[in-house]
Amino acid sequence: MEIREAVSNYYLPTNNYLLKLIRQTKNKLKISFHISGTSLDQFLMYDPKILNSFKQLADTGVVEFTGGTASHSIVSLAGKMGEFKRQIALNREQIEYYFGQIPQVFVNSDLLFTNQIAETIAESGYQTIFTNGAKKILQWRSPNFLYSGKEPNKIKILFRNEVISNELSCLLNNPGNLEKPEQMKQFFAILNTIRPEEPLVNIYLNYKAIGGIGLDIKHRFFSLFVSKIIKDQTFGFGLPSEITENFSPVAEIGSDEPVCWVEHFHSSWYPGNELQKEALKQLLKLEKQVNKSQNPNLKADWQYLQTSDHFHMMDENHPDYSLYRSDLSNQKSKYDAFINFMNIIEDLRQKLKVKVTIQK
């Protein structure tokens, strides 16, 4: 199965490599992971040994797991804050159960952020949220500081440094060029443009950046990167919770319009075109029936259908669209994605009707 192949050829070798690297650096390397509840469920069902490898990383004391939603859901943009809070609580329980940590920092699906989302996350018990340092929200400000949200909760906000994260991702995703000495020099030249008074550089990568094709080359490059950071002593590694404890917010900041990890994000991706709007509308119509159901499998199906990837596939302008439309996919267009999704919704609707009828 695909998940087993991914674990064997991708996740597990990378986790073993990171564990070895942490030990080699005598715990000077510190890493944070964000894993959705959907991924945790798939790991448990199809290849639980990957969960053990993440647990080994957690046991080092220098690896932190952030909280999120239970199904990488976009429900936070649908005004369903009750469901959003439920998924936040469920994911917190998952992280504690699997890794023995109570997450301190929240990472929303696709780094989605609005003032309302931040307020709901604060109400759910988190004191810090991590989101993308897009110009849309930062404007003239630097992402290399800790900020706080608006009143009344004033949640702390950590921003992903877009320039440096994207540059490192680009390097790692082109392993054919990684062994050229000038690549590392160019990357550190960018790092060295950061002013001394800017205390933080939050690098946020997709997991595949250090896994997948060219695994050995990527790992050699990443090891060199870590070694140079430690040796130069200009920078160091820190966990998100340590950062929020050691630094104070420099200003309030916020946005009523959605911000996410995509540099030129526009809210029509979550969801905006007619296909996406109708799909989400029909999905959320089932909320009351799902809550009345005593069938845990139907509840799980409804939760998984909230995953953002389903909606990415319904807009060919989304930057992830081409990644999901592989030759192996049965979704060859946004219309196929919509039709398949709606067929699943109808199947779920009929199953919920049958269940309710039996209960009567």
C-alpha positions as CSV (number, residue, x, y, z in Angstrom):
1,M,0.0,0.0,0.0
2,E,1.1,3.6,-0.6
3,I,1.3,4.6,3.1
4,R,3.5,1.5,3.8
5,E,5.8,2.4,0.9
6,A,6.1,6.0,2.1
7,V,6.9,4.9,5.7
8,S,9.6,2.4,4.5
9,N,11.2,4.5,1.9
10,Y,10.6,8.0,3.2
11,Y,9.4,8.6,6.7
12,L,11.3,5.9,8.6
13,P,14.8,6.5,7.0
14,T,14.4,10.3,7.7
15,N,13.3,9.8,11.3
16,N,16.2,7.4,11.9
17,Y,18.6,9.9,10.3
18,L,17.3,12.8,12.5
19,L,17.6,10.7,15.6
20,K,21.2,9.9,14.7
21,L,21.9,13.6,14.0
22,I,20.4,14.7,17.3
23,R,22.7,12.3,19.1
24,Q,25.7,13.4,17.0
25,T,25.1,17.0,17.9
26,K,24.7,16.1,21.6
27,N,21.1,17.4,21.5
28,K,22.1,20.8,20.1
29,L,19.8,20.2,17.2
30,K,16.2,20.9,18.2
31,I,13.3,20.1,15.9
32,S,9.5,20.6,16.0
33,F,7.0,18.4,14.1
34,H,3.4,19.1,13.1
35,I,1.5,15.9,12.3
36,S,-2.2,16.0,11.6
37,G,-4.6,13.5,13.3
38,T,-5.4,12.0,9.9
39,S,-1.7,11.1,9.4
40,L,-1.6,9.6,12.9
41,D,-4.6,7.5,12.1
42,Q,-3.1,6.2,8.9
43,F,0.2,5.4,10.5
44,L,-1.6,3.4,13.2
45,M,-3.8,1.5,10.7
46,Y,-1.2,0.7,8.1
47,D,2.3,0.9,9.6
48,P,2.5,1.7,13.3
49,K,6.3,1.4,13.5
50,I,6.6,5.0,12.2
51,L,4.8,6.1,15.4
52,N,7.5,4.4,17.4
53,S,10.2,6.3,15.5
54,F,8.5,9.6,16.3
55,K,8.2,8.5,19.9
56,Q,12.0,7.9,20.0
57,L,12.5,11.4,18.7
58,A,10.1,12.8,21.4
59,D,12.1,10.9,24.1
60,T,15.3,12.8,23.2
61,G,13.8,15.9,25.0
62,V,14.8,18.2,22.0
63,V,11.8,17.3,19.8
64,E,8.5,19.0,20.2
65,F,5.1,18.2,18.6
66,T,2.7,21.1,17.9
67,G,-1.0,20.9,18.1
68,G,-3.5,21.2,15.3
69,T,-6.8,19.9,14.0
70,A,-7.6,16.2,14.1
71,S,-8.1,15.9,10.3
72,H,-6.1,18.8,8.8
73,S,-9.5,20.5,8.5
74,I,-10.5,23.8,7.0
75,V,-13.5,24.0,9.3
76,S,-11.9,27.1,10.9
77,L,-12.9,29.1,7.8
78,A,-16.4,27.9,7.8
79,G,-17.6,29.6,11.0
80,K,-18.1,26.2,12.7
81,M,-16.1,27.1,15.8
82,G,-17.7,24.4,17.9
83,E,-16.4,21.7,15.5
84,F,-13.1,23.5,15.3
85,K,-12.7,23.4,19.1
86,R,-13.7,19.7,19.1
87,Q,-10.9,18.9,16.6
88,I,-8.4,20.9,18.5
89,A,-9.2,19.0,21.7
90,L,-9.1,15.6,19.9
91,N,-5.7,16.4,18.3
92,R,-4.2,17.5,21.7
93,E,-5.3,14.1,23.1
94,Q,-3.7,12.3,20.2
95,I,-0.3,14.1,20.6
96,E,-0.3,13.4,24.4
97,Y,-1.3,9.7,23.8
98,Y,1.3,8.9,21.1
99,F,4.2,11.1,22.2
100,G,3.7,11.9,25.9
101,Q,3.6,15.6,25.2
102,I,0.9,18.2,25.8
103,P,1.3,20.5,22.8
104,Q,2.1,24.2,23.7
105,V,2.0,25.8,20.2
106,F,-0.8,25.5,17.7
107,V,-0.3,25.1,13.9
108,N,-3.6,25.4,12.0
109,S,-4.2,23.4,8.8
110,D,-2.0,25.0,6.0
111,L,-1.0,27.6,8.6
112,L,-4.4,29.3,8.3
113,F,-4.8,32.4,10.4
114,T,-7.4,35.1,11.1
115,N,-8.2,37.1,14.2
116,Q,-11.2,34.9,14.8
117,I,-9.2,31.7,14.4
118,A,-6.6,33.1,16.8
119,E,-9.3,33.9,19.4
120,T,-10.8,30.4,19.2
121,I,-7.4,28.8,19.6
122,A,-6.7,30.9,22.7
123,E,-10.1,29.9,24.1
124,S,-9.1,26.3,23.5
125,G,-6.1,26.7,25.8
126,Y,-3.2,27.5,23.6
127,Q,-1.0,30.5,24.3
128,T,0.8,30.5,21.0
129,I,0.0,30.1,17.3
130,F,2.4,29.6,14.4
131,T,1.5,31.0,11.0
132,N,3.0,32.2,7.8
133,G,5.0,35.5,7.7
134,A,3.2,36.8,4.6
135,K,3.5,40.4,3.6
136,K,-0.3,40.5,3.7
137,I,-0.2,40.5,7.5
138,L,3.3,41.7,8.3
139,Q,3.4,44.5,5.8
140,W,6.6,46.4,6.8
141,R,7.3,44.3,9.8
142,S,9.9,41.5,10.1
143,P,8.8,37.9,10.7
144,N,11.9,37.5,13.0
145,F,10.2,38.7,16.2
146,L,7.5,37.3,18.5
147,Y,4.2,39.2,18.2
148,S,0.8,39.0,20.0
149,G,-2.7,38.9,18.7
150,K,-5.4,41.5,19.3
151,E,-7.5,41.9,22.4
152,P,-9.0,40.2,24.3
153,N,-6.8,37.1,24.4
154,K,-3.6,38.5,23.0
155,I,-2.3,35.1,21.9
156,K,1.4,35.0,21.0
157,I,2.2,34.7,17.3
158,L,5.3,33.1,15.7
159,F,5.8,33.7,12.0
160,R,7.4,31.5,9.4
161,N,10.2,33.3,7.6
162,E,9.0,32.9,4.0
163,V,12.2,33.8,2.3
164,I,14.5,31.6,4.2
165,S,12.1,28.7,4.4
166,N,11.3,28.8,0.7
167,E,15.0,29.1,-0.2
168,L,15.9,26.0,1.9
169,S,13.0,24.1,0.6
170,C,14.0,24.9,-3.0
171,L,17.5,23.7,-2.3
172,L,16.4,20.5,-0.7
173,N,13.8,19.8,-3.4
174,N,16.6,19.9,-6.1
175,P,19.0,17.3,-4.8
176,G,21.0,17.3,-8.1
177,N,22.4,20.7,-7.2
178,L,23.0,20.1,-3.5
179,E,26.6,18.9,-3.7
180,K,27.7,22.1,-5.3
181,P,29.7,24.1,-2.6
182,E,28.2,27.4,-3.7
183,Q,24.7,26.3,-2.7
184,M,25.5,26.3,1.0
185,K,27.5,29.6,0.7
186,Q,24.5,31.3,-1.0
187,F,22.1,30.0,1.6
188,F,24.2,31.3,4.5
189,A,24.7,34.6,2.7
190,I,20.9,35.0,2.9
191,L,20.9,34.0,6.6
192,N,23.6,36.6,7.3
193,T,21.4,39.4,6.0
194,I,19.3,39.1,9.1
195,R,20.0,42.0,11.4
196,P,21.5,41.3,14.8
197,E,18.5,42.9,16.6
198,E,16.2,40.3,15.0
199,P,16.3,37.4,17.5
200,L,14.3,34.7,15.7
201,V,14.3,32.8,12.4
202,N,11.5,30.4,12.1
203,I,12.1,27.9,9.4
204,Y,9.1,25.7,8.5
205,L,9.6,23.0,5.9
206,N,7.3,20.4,4.3
207,Y,8.4,17.0,5.5
208,K,9.2,15.9,2.0
209,A,11.9,18.5,1.8
210,I,14.3,16.2,3.7
211,G,12.9,12.9,2.4
212,G,11.9,11.3,-0.8
213,I,14.0,11.4,-4.0
214,G,17.7,12.0,-3.3
215,L,17.4,11.0,0.3
216,D,21.1,10.5,1.0
217,I,22.2,13.7,-0.8
218,K,19.5,15.7,1.1
219,H,20.7,14.3,4.4
220,R,24.3,15.1,3.8
221,F,23.3,18.7,2.9
222,F,21.1,19.0,6.0
223,S,23.9,17.6,8.2
224,L,26.3,20.2,6.8
225,F,23.7,22.9,7.4
226,V,23.3,21.9,11.0
227,S,27.0,21.6,11.6
228,K,27.7,25.1,10.3
229,I,24.9,26.5,12.5
230,I,26.4,24.9,15.6
231,K,30.0,25.7,14.6
232,D,29.5,29.4,13.6
233,Q,27.5,30.1,16.8
234,T,25.8,33.1,15.2
235,F,22.6,31.1,15.3
236,G,21.3,28.2,17.4
237,F,18.4,25.9,17.6
238,G,15.3,26.3,19.8
239,L,11.9,24.7,20.3
240,P,8.8,26.8,19.7
241,S,7.8,26.6,23.4
242,E,11.2,27.8,24.5
243,I,11.0,30.7,22.1
244,T,7.7,31.9,23.5
245,E,9.0,31.6,27.1
246,N,12.3,33.4,26.4
247,F,11.0,36.3,24.3
248,S,8.3,38.9,24.7
249,P,6.0,40.1,22.0
250,V,7.2,43.4,20.4
251,A,3.8,44.5,19.0
252,E,0.2,43.5,18.4
253,I,-0.7,42.2,14.9
254,G,-3.6,40.5,13.2
255,S,-5.7,40.0,10.1
256,D,-9.4,39.6,9.4
257,E,-8.6,38.1,6.0
258,P,-7.2,34.6,5.9
259,V,-3.4,34.1,5.8
260,C,-1.9,30.7,5.0
261,W,1.4,29.1,3.9
262,V,1.0,30.1,0.3
263,E,3.0,33.3,-0.5
264,H,0.3,34.9,-2.7
265,F,-2.7,33.3,-0.9
266,H,-6.1,34.4,-1.8
267,S,-9.1,33.2,0.2
268,S,-10.8,31.6,-2.9
269,W,-8.7,28.6,-2.3
270,Y,-10.4,27.8,1.1
271,P,-13.0,27.6,-0.5
272,G,-14.0,30.2,-3.0
273,N,-15.0,28.9,-6.4
274,E,-18.5,27.4,-6.9
275,L,-17.3,23.8,-6.7
276,Q,-15.6,24.3,-3.4
277,K,-18.4,26.3,-1.9
278,E,-21.0,23.7,-2.8
279,A,-18.8,20.8,-1.6
280,L,-18.3,22.4,1.8
281,K,-21.9,23.5,2.1
282,Q,-23.1,19.9,1.5
283,L,-20.5,18.5,3.9
284,L,-21.5,20.8,6.7
285,K,-25.2,20.1,6.2
286,L,-24.5,16.7,7.6
287,E,-23.2,18.0,10.9
288,K,-26.4,17.5,12.9
289,Q,-26.9,14.0,11.6
290,V,-23.3,13.1,12.3
291,N,-23.6,14.3,15.9
292,K,-26.7,12.3,16.4
293,S,-25.1,9.1,15.0
294,Q,-23.7,6.5,17.3
295,N,-21.5,5.1,14.6
296,P,-17.9,6.1,15.1
297,N,-16.9,5.1,11.6
298,L,-19.4,7.6,10.1
299,K,-18.2,10.3,12.4
300,A,-14.6,9.6,11.3
301,D,-15.6,9.7,7.6
302,W,-17.2,13.1,8.1
303,Q,-14.1,14.4,9.9
304,Y,-11.7,13.1,7.1
305,L,-13.9,14.8,4.5
306,Q,-13.0,18.1,6.0
307,T,-9.3,17.7,5.1
308,S,-8.0,20.6,3.0
309,D,-6.5,18.4,0.3
310,H,-10.0,17.6,-1.0
311,F,-10.7,21.2,-1.7
312,H,-7.2,21.9,-3.1
313,M,-8.1,19.5,-5.9
314,M,-11.2,21.6,-6.8
315,D,-9.2,24.6,-7.9
316,E,-6.6,24.3,-10.7
317,N,-5.1,27.7,-9.5
318,H,-4.1,26.3,-6.2
319,P,-0.3,25.7,-6.0
320,D,-0.8,22.1,-4.8
321,Y,-3.2,21.2,-7.5
322,S,-0.7,19.7,-9.9
323,L,1.0,17.7,-7.1
324,Y,-2.2,15.8,-6.4
325,R,-3.2,15.3,-10.0
326,S,-0.7,12.5,-10.6
327,D,-1.1,9.8,-13.2
328,L,-2.2,7.4,-10.5
329,S,-5.1,9.6,-9.4
330,N,-8.6,9.2,-10.5
331,Q,-9.2,12.9,-10.2
332,K,-8.0,14.3,-13.5
333,S,-9.6,17.7,-13.2
334,K,-11.3,19.9,-10.6
335,Y,-14.6,18.6,-11.9
336,D,-13.7,15.0,-11.3
337,A,-12.5,16.0,-7.8
338,F,-15.9,17.7,-7.1
339,I,-18.0,14.8,-8.5
340,N,-16.1,12.2,-6.6
341,F,-16.3,14.2,-3.4
342,M,-20.1,14.7,-3.9
343,N,-20.6,11.0,-4.5
344,I,-18.9,10.3,-1.2
345,I,-21.0,12.9,0.5
346,E,-24.2,11.3,-0.9
347,D,-23.0,7.8,0.2
348,L,-22.4,9.2,3.7
349,R,-25.8,10.9,3.7
350,Q,-27.6,7.6,2.9
351,K,-25.7,5.7,5.5
352,L,-26.6,8.3,8.1
353,K,-30.3,8.0,7.1
354,V,-30.2,4.2,7.5
355,K,-28.6,4.5,10.9
356,V,-31.2,7.0,12.1
357,T,-34.0,4.8,10.8
358,I,-32.7,1.8,12.8
359,Q,-32.4,3.8,15.9
360,K,-36.1,4.9,15.6
